[in-house]
Amino acid sequence: MASFLFNGRTCLPFRAVQDRFLWRLRAPLGPGEIRRTERWLASARVFLAVSSLVAIWMDPTEIRYSIWAFGLLAFYIAQGVNIIIFLRRRQQSTASFRVLVHSADVVWAVLISSFAAGDSNPFFLFFVFVLAAAAYRWGLWETVSTAAAEVTLLWAQSFGLHRGLHVWINLFLLRHHLPALQLDAGGFGAKPLFMRSIYLLVLGWLLGYLAEQQKQLRAEKAVIARTLGRARVEAGLTGTLQEIAGELLSMYGAKHLLIASQEINHYRIYVSQVSAPDGETSFRWLEASSSDRETYLADSAAAACYAERVGKGTELSPRILALDHEGSRVDDLTPEFLGRFVQKHKFDRAIMVAFAFGQEWRGRVFLLDPALTGETEEELHFLQELVRQVGPAVYNVLLLRRLRLRAGAVERARFARELHDGAIQSLIAVEMQVDVLRRQSTTKPDLVVRELGRIQGLLREEVLKLRELMQQMKTLDVDAKRLLGLIHDTVERFQRETGISARFLSDLTELDMPQPVCREVARIVQEALVNVRKHSQARQVLVRLGARNGGWRVEIEDDGRGFPFSGRLSQDQLDAMNKGPLVIKERVRVIEGELTIESNPGRGARLEITVPRQQGAIHG
């Protein structure tokens, strides 16, 4: 089969026509959307038929008082109502059903137009409706085919009328004592029919083109949204790149995909290769080489380009299609910047798209041997937009993973400091005291008994601290259904382990609190109880959960020493005075709540946390 070069791309004959259909495979319409479209078309069909019936009733001369025209309109209205009922009862609309309804609409428009073929034909809108329906259902070529079918039937109808077909039909009707058709064959002249045909073809082309562009844009947005959904912090950077690359490989049917990136402040180049030989995506990092920069990230004015080899050689075609960062074509660009890449990797054609993450990272994505589903320049524009939209999501995954690693390191350092300054130091002191007591056990037995009691109390205190530390290290998985029970168990454990009287009261029996908010509220209660045990010297503690102003309210009240200030302070005032529990204040900020502390030194303190229902930071 012969081939030809077009815009730097080797194409097969009629490939461009076929490609217009393939982009729809990226984002096919769902059954619900198809059913919704059919219901709208059915309603429009009935409304148009009723409007035509009213217009003819107002001026019956348009159809020469033909009872057959009224009957056809009534039948069409009944058909439209039945289609609406059918679509309401069934959850899906099959392709064969849509083709059948569409074919009936085409034939119907030709039949009803035969009763009023003049310049003021009230039925011409039915042709427009059929073209619009084809555009809504499918796209360009189906709409143009519908227009061609309408024109063909109109000319066949004109030919039959000029051959006297209506005369034979009238004779048949009169023989059976039925009204005549009242057709006027003179209205189907060659000149008006020719102009009507041109009008239908041009209108079909324009409507189909608009529908094609709109649906292609919708498909591209759906692909971008689906690809964005692959960026997940839980999968990590490698998992995210693997899933996004797998999506691209599946979309374009490419053999391999290469990602080369470089942190701008460092020299090292990171290169990964993704393949999907058997439908399963495999990801691997390639070994670093000193020539990687010239191989993958050589300087060029092209932000995206399409290139292919000359025959089976190792050189690229001297003409490549390239776009700059603004999406404009780059003329007279030679493929020298891809020279090392061509020597290192085997392919027949390739697409390169550059990306940048702010002022920190830059890189390129290479698709090897892709099967393009449209014009090359359009595909490059689409891939540029895809990389531009997906790039920040991948960068956010990288930043969040780094943040989590750093936060984990900080948390581990805090736990190590807590263990070193708390339990380990206390155990060393206990070991030294036990050694002293061992030496004095024979000479001062009374002192040994007192010291053993003090050591026992010290060990009990350290056990509580270790339990609290372990509780903070443990992952907390709680939702609205389990939050009340978790807080109740936390308060009971606190009373059992410390001997401090503690109660939990809730004004709510059911919660609709988001899971991230539940987790932070539980942590706030745990941290507040730890602070009470360590610092307050309280005898009684009350924890209360209730509702306030459409949100939630958490209160922790004790009768201990209170804070080193007197009065009621808001969170802003606490920050300005550098007072209040730091951990609780940070957790309250995470859920966009408000912390208020009321302190009465020597007589206790009360913490009040109000949580709004809408937390933008939690829900993104």
C-alpha positions in Angstrom: 0.0 0.0 0.0 1.4 3.3 -1.0 2.2 5.9 1.6 3.0 9.6 1.6 4.7 12.2 3.9 2.4 14.9 5.3 3.6 17.4 7.9 6.5 15.2 8.8 4.3 12.1 9.3 4.0 9.0 7.2 0.3 8.3 6.6 -1.7 5.7 4.8 -4.4 6.7 2.4 -7.6 7.7 4.2 -5.9 7.3 7.5 -6.9 10.9 8.4 -10.5 10.0 7.9 -10.3 7.0 10.1 -8.4 8.8 12.8 -11.3 11.2 13.3 -13.2 8.2 14.9 -10.4 6.9 17.0 -10.1 9.8 19.5 -13.6 8.9 20.8 -12.1 5.7 22.2 -10.3 7.9 24.8 -13.5 8.9 26.5 -16.5 7.0 25.3 -19.9 8.3 26.4 -21.4 6.5 29.3 -24.9 4.8 29.2 -26.4 7.5 31.4 -25.2 10.3 29.2 -26.4 8.5 26.0 -29.8 7.9 27.6 -30.0 11.6 28.7 -29.2 12.8 25.1 -31.9 10.5 23.7 -34.5 11.8 26.1 -33.7 15.4 25.2 -34.0 14.5 21.5 -37.3 12.7 22.0 -38.7 15.7 23.8 -37.5 18.1 21.0 -39.1 15.7 18.4 -42.5 15.9 20.1 -42.3 19.7 20.6 -41.4 20.3 16.9 -44.2 18.0 15.7 -46.8 19.7 17.9 -45.6 23.1 16.8 -45.9 22.1 13.2 -49.4 20.7 13.8 -50.5 24.0 15.4 -49.0 26.1 12.6 -50.8 24.0 9.9 -54.1 24.2 11.9 -53.8 28.0 11.8 -53.2 28.0 8.0 -54.2 24.7 6.4 -53.6 26.1 2.9 -49.9 25.3 3.4 -50.7 21.6 3.0 -53.8 22.1 0.7 -56.1 20.7 3.5 -54.5 17.2 3.2 -55.8 14.9 5.9 -52.8 12.7 5.3 -50.4 15.4 6.5 -52.4 15.8 9.7 -52.4 12.0 10.2 -48.7 11.8 9.6 -48.0 14.5 12.2 -50.3 12.8 14.7 -48.5 9.5 14.1 -45.1 11.2 14.5 -46.2 12.8 17.8 -47.5 9.4 19.1 -44.1 7.8 18.0 -42.2 10.5 19.9 -44.3 10.0 23.1 -43.7 6.2 22.9 -40.0 6.8 22.6 -40.0 9.0 25.7 -41.9 6.4 27.7 -39.6 3.6 26.4 -36.5 5.6 27.5 -37.9 6.3 30.9 -38.6 2.6 31.5 -35.3 1.3 30.2 -31.9 2.2 31.7 -29.9 1.8 28.5 -30.3 2.9 24.9 -28.7 0.4 22.5 -26.8 1.4 19.3 -29.2 -0.4 17.1 -32.2 1.4 18.7 -30.5 4.8 18.1 -29.8 3.9 14.4 -33.4 2.8 13.9 -34.9 5.9 15.4 -32.5 8.1 13.4 -33.3 6.3 10.1 -37.0 6.8 10.8 -36.4 10.5 11.4 -34.6 10.8 8.0 -37.4 9.1 6.1 -40.1 11.0 8.0 -38.6 14.4 7.1 -38.6 13.5 3.4 -42.2 12.1 3.6 -43.8 15.1 5.4 -41.9 17.6 3.3 -43.7 16.3 0.2 -46.9 18.0 1.3 -45.4 21.5 1.3 -42.5 21.8 -1.0 -42.7 25.5 -1.6 -40.4 28.2 -0.3 -42.4 28.6 2.9 -42.2 24.9 3.7 -43.1 24.6 7.4 -41.6 21.1 7.5 -38.0 22.0 6.6 -37.1 22.3 10.2 -37.4 18.5 10.5 -34.4 18.2 8.2 -32.4 20.5 10.5 -33.6 18.5 13.5 -32.3 15.3 12.0 -28.9 16.9 11.3 -28.7 18.3 14.9 -29.6 14.8 16.3 -26.8 13.2 14.3 -24.4 15.8 15.6 -25.5 15.2 19.2 -25.3 11.5 18.9 -22.1 11.0 16.9 -19.9 13.5 15.1 -18.8 15.0 11.8 -19.0 12.1 9.3 -22.3 10.7 10.6 -23.8 14.2 10.3 -22.5 14.6 6.8 -23.7 11.1 5.9 -27.2 12.0 7.2 -27.2 15.2 5.1 -26.2 13.1 2.0 -29.0 10.6 2.8 -31.5 13.4 3.0 -30.4 14.9 -0.3 -30.5 11.4 -2.0 -34.0 10.7 -0.7 -35.2 14.2 -1.8 -33.9 13.7 -5.3 -35.4 10.2 -5.4 -38.7 11.7 -4.2 -38.5 14.4 -6.9 -37.8 11.8 -9.6 -40.8 9.7 -8.5 -43.2 12.6 -8.4 -42.1 13.8 -11.9 -42.6 10.2 -13.1 -46.2 10.4 -11.9 -45.9 8.3 -8.7 -48.3 10.6 -6.8 -50.9 10.1 -9.6 -50.8 6.4 -9.2 -51.1 6.7 -5.4 -54.1 9.1 -5.7 -55.8 6.6 -8.1 -55.3 3.8 -5.6 -56.7 5.9 -2.8 -59.8 7.0 -4.8 -60.4 3.5 -5.8 -60.7 2.6 -2.2 -62.8 5.7 -1.3 -60.0 7.4 0.5 -58.9 11.1 0.3 -56.2 12.1 -2.2 -52.7 13.1 -1.1 -53.0 16.6 -2.4 -49.4 16.7 -3.5 -47.9 19.4 -5.8 -45.2 18.0 -8.0 -44.4 21.4 -9.3 -42.8 22.3 -6.0 -40.0 19.8 -6.6 -38.2 21.6 -9.4 -34.5 21.1 -10.1 -33.4 24.6 -9.1 -35.0 24.9 -5.7 -34.2 21.3 -4.9 -30.5 21.9 -5.9 -30.3 24.9 -3.6 -32.0 23.0 -0.8 -29.5 20.1 -1.2 -26.5 22.5 -1.0 -28.0 24.1 2.1 -28.5 20.7 3.8 -24.9 19.6 2.9 -23.3 22.8 4.1 -25.4 22.8 7.3 -24.6 19.2 8.0 -20.9 19.8 7.6 -21.0 22.8 9.9 -23.1 21.1 12.6 -20.9 18.0 12.4 -17.7 20.0 12.6 -18.9 21.9 15.7 -20.1 18.6 17.4 -16.8 16.9 16.5 -14.8 19.7 18.0 -16.9 19.8 21.2 -16.7 16.1 21.7 -13.0 16.0 21.0 -12.5 18.7 23.6 -14.6 16.7 26.0 -12.6 13.6 25.3 -9.3 15.4 25.9 -10.6 16.8 29.2 -11.7 13.4 30.3 -8.3 11.9 29.4 -6.6 14.7 31.4 -8.9 14.1 34.4 -8.4 10.4 34.3 -4.6 10.8 34.1 -4.7 13.3 37.0 -6.5 10.7 39.0 -3.4 8.5 38.7 -1.3 10.9 40.8 -1.7 9.5 44.4 0.5 10.3 47.3 0.0 6.7 48.6 1.6 5.3 45.5 4.7 7.4 45.8 6.6 9.0 43.0 7.6 5.8 41.3 4.1 4.3 41.5 2.5 7.6 40.2 4.9 7.7 37.3 4.2 4.1 36.5 0.5 4.5 36.4 0.5 7.8 34.4 3.0 6.3 31.9 0.9 3.2 31.7 -2.1 5.4 30.8 -0.1 7.0 28.0 1.2 3.7 26.7 -2.4 2.3 26.6 -3.8 5.5 25.0 -1.2 5.6 22.2 -0.3 1.9 21.8 3.3 2.8 22.2 6.1 0.2 22.9 8.1 2.2 25.5 8.0 5.5 27.3 11.0 7.2 28.7 11.1 10.0 31.4 14.3 12.0 31.8 14.4 14.6 34.5 17.0 16.7 36.3 17.0 18.8 39.4 18.2 22.2 38.2 20.6 22.7 41.1 22.2 19.3 40.6 24.0 17.7 37.6 22.6 14.1 37.9 20.0 13.0 35.3 17.3 10.5 36.4 16.0 8.3 33.5 13.2 5.8 33.8 11.7 3.5 31.3 8.1 2.2 31.2 7.0 -0.7 29.0 3.8 -2.7 28.6 4.7 -5.7 26.5 1.8 -8.0 27.8 -0.6 -5.4 29.0 1.1 -5.1 32.4 3.2 -2.0 33.0 6.8 -2.5 34.1 8.8 0.4 35.5 12.6 0.5 35.9 15.2 3.2 36.5 18.0 3.2 34.0 21.6 3.4 35.2 23.0 6.9 35.2 25.6 7.8 32.6 27.8 10.9 32.1 26.3 11.4 28.6 22.7 11.3 29.8 22.3 15.1 29.6 23.3 15.2 25.9 21.2 12.1 25.2 18.0 13.2 26.8 18.1 16.9 27.7 20.2 18.5 25.0 19.3 22.2 24.5 16.7 22.9 21.9 14.0 25.5 21.1 11.5 22.7 20.7 9.2 22.0 23.7 7.4 19.2 21.8 8.3 17.4 18.5 7.5 14.5 16.3 10.4 12.7 14.5 10.8 9.5 12.5 13.7 7.6 11.0 14.6 7.5 7.4 13.8 4.0 6.1 15.6 1.5 8.3 18.7 3.6 9.0 19.9 5.3 12.1 19.2 8.8 11.0 16.1 10.9 11.5 14.2 12.6 8.7 15.6 16.1 8.1 12.1 17.5 8.5 10.6 17.2 12.0 7.4 18.8 13.3 8.3 20.9 16.4 6.4 23.3 18.7 7.8 25.8 21.1 6.6 26.4 24.7 3.7 28.7 23.4 2.5 26.0 21.0 3.7 27.7 17.8 5.5 25.8 15.1 9.3 26.0 15.1 10.5 26.2 11.5 13.9 25.0 10.1 14.6 22.9 13.2 17.2 20.2 12.6 17.1 16.9 14.6 20.7 17.1 15.8 19.7 17.6 19.4 18.2 14.0 19.3 21.3 12.5 17.7 22.5 10.6 20.8 19.0 9.5 21.7 18.5 8.0 18.2 21.8 6.0 18.5 20.9 4.7 22.0 17.2 3.7 21.4 15.5 1.7 18.6 12.3 3.1 17.2 10.6 4.1 13.9 8.9 7.2 15.2 8.9 9.1 18.5 7.3 12.0 20.3 9.1 14.2 22.7 7.4 16.6 25.2 9.3 18.8 27.6 8.1 19.6 31.2 9.2 21.9 34.0 8.3 22.0 37.7 8.8 25.6 38.7 12.4 26.5 39.0 13.5 23.2 40.5 13.0 20.3 38.0 12.9 20.0 34.2 12.8 17.1 31.9 11.3 15.4 28.8 8.9 12.5 28.1 9.6 10.3 25.1 6.9 8.1 23.5 8.4 5.5 21.2 6.5 4.2 18.2 3.1 5.7 19.2 -0.1 5.1 17.1 -1.4 8.6 16.7 -5.2 9.1 16.5 -5.3 12.5 14.8 -3.2 15.1 13.1 0.3 15.2 14.4 0.3 18.9 15.3 -3.0 18.4 17.2 -1.6 15.5 19.1 1.5 17.5 20.1 -0.7 20.3 21.3 -2.8 17.8 23.3 0.3 16.2 24.9 1.7 19.6 25.8 -1.6 20.4 27.6 -1.6 17.0 29.2 1.9 17.4 30.6 1.1 21.0 31.6 -1.9 19.8 33.6 -0.5 16.6 35.0 3.0 17.9 35.8 2.0 19.9 38.9 0.1 16.9 40.3 3.3 14.7 40.0 5.3 17.5 41.5 2.9 17.7 44.5 3.3 14.0 45.0 7.1 14.5 45.1 6.8 17.4 47.6 4.3 15.6 49.8 6.5 12.5 49.9 9.5 14.6 50.9 7.4 16.4 53.5 6.2 13.1 54.9 9.8 11.8 55.1 10.9 14.9 56.8 8.0 14.9 59.2 8.6 11.3 60.0 12.3 12.1 60.7 11.3 14.9 62.9 8.8 12.7 64.7 11.3 10.0 65.2 13.8 12.5 66.6 11.1 13.7 69.0 10.4 10.2 70.2 14.1 9.5 70.6 14.5 12.7 72.6 11.5 11.8 74.7 12.9 8.4 75.4 16.4 9.7 76.1 15.2 12.6 78.4 12.5 10.6 80.0 12.5 6.9 80.3 16.2 6.3 79.8 17.3 8.9 82.2 14.8 7.7 84.8 15.9 4.1 84.4 19.6 5.1 84.8 18.6 7.0 88.0 16.7 4.0 89.3 19.6 1.7 88.5 21.9 4.0 90.6 19.5 4.2 93.5 19.0 0.4 93.5 22.8 0.0 93.6 22.9 2.3 96.6 20.1 0.5 98.4 21.8 -2.9 97.8 24.8 -1.6 99.7 22.7 -0.2 102.5 20.2 -3.1 102.8 22.0 -4.6 105.8 22.7 -1.4 107.8 19.5 0.8 107.1 16.5 -1.5 106.4 13.9 1.3 107.1 15.6 3.5 104.5 15.4 0.7 102.0 11.7 0.3 102.4 11.0 4.0 101.9 13.3 4.2 98.9 11.7 1.1 97.3 8.3 2.8 97.5 9.6 5.9 95.9 11.3 3.9 93.1 8.1 2.0 92.5 6.2 5.3 92.1 8.9 6.5 89.7 8.7 3.3 87.6 4.9 3.6 87.5 5.2 7.2 86.2 7.7 6.1 83.5 5.3 3.2 82.5 2.6 5.8 81.9 4.9 8.0 79.9 5.9 5.0 77.7 2.3 4.0 77.2 1.4 7.6 76.1 4.4 7.6 73.8 3.3 4.3 72.2 -0.2 5.6 71.9 1.1 8.6 69.9 3.2 6.4 67.7 0.3 4.1 66.8 -1.7 4.9 63.7 -5.1 6.1 64.6 -7.9 4.8 62.3 -11.2 6.3 63.4 -14.3 7.6 61.7 -17.6 9.2 62.8 -19.1 5.9 63.8 -16.2 5.0 66.2 -15.2 8.4 67.5 -17.5 8.5 70.5 -16.5 5.0 71.6 -12.8 5.8 71.1 -13.0 9.0 73.3 -15.0 7.1 75.9 -12.3 4.4 76.1 -9.5 7.0 76.2 -11.1 8.7 79.1 -11.7 5.5 81.0 -8.1 4.3 80.4 -6.9 7.7 81.6 -8.9 7.3 84.9 -7.8 3.7 85.4 -4.1 4.4 84.9 -3.8 7.8 86.7 -6.4 7.5 89.4 -7.8 10.9 88.4 -11.6 11.0 88.2 -12.5 11.5 84.6 -15.8 11.6 82.7 -16.9 11.9 79.1 -20.2 13.4 78.1 -21.6 13.8 74.6 -24.7 15.8 73.6 -24.6 13.9 70.2 -25.7 10.3 69.5 -24.7 10.3 65.8 -21.9 12.2 64.0 -21.3 13.1 60.4 -17.8 14.3 61.0 -15.3 13.7 58.2 -12.6 11.0 59.0 -9.6 13.4 59.0 -11.5 15.7 61.4 -12.3 12.7 63.6 -8.7 11.7 63.7 -7.5 15.2 64.8 -10.2 15.5 67.4 -9.2 12.2 69.0 -5.6 13.3 69.0 -6.5 16.6 70.6 -8.4 14.8 73.4 -5.4 12.4 74.0 -2.9 15.3 74.1 -5.1 17.3 76.5 -5.3 14.4 78.9 -1.5 13.8 78.8 -1.0 17.5 79.6 -3.5 17.2 82.5 -1.6 14.3 84.0 1.8 15.9 83.6 1.2 19.5 84.6 -2.2 20.2 86.2 -2.2 18.1 89.4 -6.0 17.8 88.9 -8.3 15.5 90.8 -11.2 15.7 88.3 -11.4 16.0 84.5 -14.5 16.4 82.3 -14.5 15.9 78.5 -17.5 17.0 76.6 -18.5 16.8 72.9 -21.4 18.7 71.4 -22.7 20.9 68.6 -22.4 24.6 68.1 -23.5 27.0 65.3 -23.8 24.2 62.8 -20.3 22.8 63.7 -18.9 20.8 66.6 -17.5 21.8 70.0 -15.0 19.9 72.2 -14.4 20.9 75.8 -11.7 19.6 78.3 -12.1 21.0 81.8 -10.1 20.2 85.0 -9.8 21.5 88.6 -6.0 21.6 88.6 -3.4 24.4 88.8 -4.5 26.0 85.5 -2.2 27.9 83.1 0.2 30.6 84.0 -2.3 33.3 83.1 -5.7 34.4 84.2 -8.8 34.9 82.0 -10.1 33.8 78.7 -7.8 34.0 75.6 -8.5 33.2 72.0 -6.1 31.4 69.7 -4.8 34.6 68.2 -4.1 36.0 71.7 -2.4 32.8 72.7 -0.1 33.0 69.6 0.7 36.6 70.3 1.6 35.9 73.9 3.4 32.6 73.0 1.2 30.7 75.4 -0.9 27.5 75.3 -0.2 23.9 74.3 1.7 23.9 71.0 0.6 20.5 69.8 -3.0 21.2 70.4 -2.8 24.6 68.7 -1.3 23.0 65.6 -3.9 20.2 65.4 -6.7 22.8 65.7 -5.2 24.8 62.8 -5.2 21.6 60.7 -9.0 21.3 60.9 -9.4 25.1 60.7 -11.0 25.2 64.1 -10.7 27.8 66.9 -9.1 27.2 70.3 -10.1 29.2 73.4 -8.5 28.6 76.8 -10.0 29.8 80.1 -7.6 29.7 83.0 -8.1 30.3 86.7 -4.7 29.7 88.4 -5.0 27.3 91.3 -8.7 26.5 90.5 -8.4 24.8 87.1 -8.6 25.4 83.3 -11.0 24.8 80.4 -10.1 24.2 76.8 -12.8 24.8 74.2 -12.3 23.8 70.5 -14.9 24.8 67.9 -14.7 22.9 64.6 -16.6 24.2 61.5 -18.3 21.7 59.2 -16.4 22.9 56.1 -12.7 22.4 56.2 -11.1 23.4 53.0 -7.6 22.2 54.1 -9.0 18.8 54.8 -11.1 18.4 51.6 -8.7 20.1 49.2 
